[in-house]
Amino acid sequence: MLTEPIQKGIVDLEQPDIIVKVEIIGSYAGFSLVTMEEQLDINEVRSLIGLARIR
């Protein structure tokens, strides 16, 4: 089950252990559990290759 790795207790919003990521594209939605290292920041990637950031 998706929520099994989530532990109850105090939540650290500054440096969470696990992030519940929700992505919606059109009529499709996806959910995943990721760490900060696994999360992709598309604006960071765009900056690295010389493209403008997306608002």
C-alpha positions as CSV (number, residue, x, y, z in Angstrom):
1,M,0.0,0.0,0.0
2,L,1.2,3.5,-0.8
3,T,1.0,4.8,2.7
4,E,2.8,2.0,4.5
5,P,6.2,3.8,4.6
6,I,4.6,6.9,6.1
7,Q,5.1,7.1,9.9
8,K,2.7,8.9,12.2
9,G,4.1,11.6,14.5
10,I,5.8,15.0,14.2
11,V,6.0,16.3,10.6
12,D,9.1,18.2,9.4
13,L,7.9,20.5,6.6
14,E,11.4,22.0,6.1
15,Q,13.2,18.7,5.5
16,P,10.7,15.8,5.2
17,D,11.9,12.2,5.0
18,I,9.3,11.3,2.5
19,I,7.2,13.5,0.2
20,V,3.8,12.5,-1.2
21,K,4.0,13.8,-4.8
22,V,0.8,14.3,-6.8
23,E,1.0,15.1,-10.5
24,I,-2.0,15.8,-12.6
25,I,-1.8,16.0,-16.4
26,G,-5.2,16.5,-18.1
27,S,-7.5,13.8,-16.9
28,Y,-4.7,11.6,-15.5
29,A,-3.3,11.7,-11.9
30,G,-0.3,10.0,-10.5
31,F,0.8,9.6,-6.9
32,S,4.3,8.6,-5.6
33,L,6.4,8.6,-2.5
34,V,9.8,10.3,-3.1
35,T,12.7,11.7,-1.1
36,M,14.1,15.2,-1.6
37,E,17.0,13.7,-3.7
38,E,14.5,11.8,-5.9
39,Q,12.4,14.9,-6.6
40,L,13.0,16.5,-10.0
41,D,12.9,20.3,-10.1
42,I,12.1,21.1,-13.8
43,N,13.1,24.8,-13.4
44,E,16.5,23.7,-12.1
45,V,17.0,21.5,-15.1
46,R,15.9,24.3,-17.5
47,S,18.3,26.7,-15.8
48,L,21.2,24.2,-16.2
49,I,20.6,23.9,-20.0
50,G,20.1,27.6,-20.5
51,L,16.3,27.8,-20.8
52,A,14.0,30.3,-19.1
53,R,12.3,29.2,-15.9
54,I,8.6,28.3,-15.9
55,R,6.3,30.3,-13.5
